[in-house]
Amino acid sequence: KACSNTDLDITGEATPTVTGFFEVTVNGKLVHSKKNGDEFPDTKEKMDKIVKAIQAAK
């Protein structure tokens, strides 16, 4: 188990005039950005990158 739900503070922000943004920040650091070319995190490799950033921030 990578982390429990009590370890995370997850927030979402809609971008009503733009579609397709998907950005993940951990402790204020941008670790994944669809807008900047990372695409949607739909592969194990992309999710692993995000999970590793979360684990490193613990």
VENDA-V373291 format. One record per run of one state. SS is the DSSP state (A for helix, B for strand, O for the rest). FROM is the first residue (numbers start at 1). TO is the last residue. If there is no record, write none. Layout:
ss=[SS/SS]
from=[FROM/FROM]
to=[TO/TO]
This chain:
ss=[O/A/O/B/O/B/A/O/A/O]
from=[1/5/8/23/27/29/34/39/44/58]
to=[4/7/22/26/28/33/38/43/57/58]
